[in-house]
Amino acid sequence: PIFSVASGWAHTDWHNILSKELPTSKNKTEVFDETSSEICAILIHTHHIIEADKIQSVKKHASKLSLGGYVKIGKPGLILVEGNDVDCDHFLEALVQSKKIFHTSTFKIGGRAVRNVSDIDSCRCLPRKMEQLESKSGMDELNSVCKKLGLLEALGDIISH
């Protein structure tokens, strides 16, 4: 039975992995700078984040992907993460797939900011680990950080709805 599962995987999943095209630059004269990396910050919102198991799940998924940032407790629930661009996308996917914890919660990207940096870890604007923000002081902190990251308008749009 194990070999048939492995064989099935080799014929379907492995083929799909190998057949994916790698992204290429639209500008063929562009030179890749090996010393720069892209760091991404995404602002995610949901109706609310109150329950301890949901907060822990957000922190766990971020930690697995080496993302840091803030989770604002309450209504609306706001998550601001920063790290590798691909890992930010995987983080959102992990939240959406966590139906056992989040049940019917929906997560939407309110804003995204990507910038080139020399080193992701030394150029972070957010904490390396997820930190909880609560009440008014939490919103003040989010406002300040979103302004620095160029996500203040996105935050305003989320709050106004």
Secondary structure, DSSP 8 states (H G I E B T S, - for coil): -HHHHHHHHHHTHHHHHHH------SSTT----TT-EEEEEEEEEES-B-SHHHHHHHHHHHHHTT-EEEEE-BSSEEEEEEEEHHHHHHHHHHHHH-HHHHTT---EEEEEEEEEES-TGGG-SS-SSEEEE-HHHHHHHHHHHHHHHT-HHHHHHHHH-
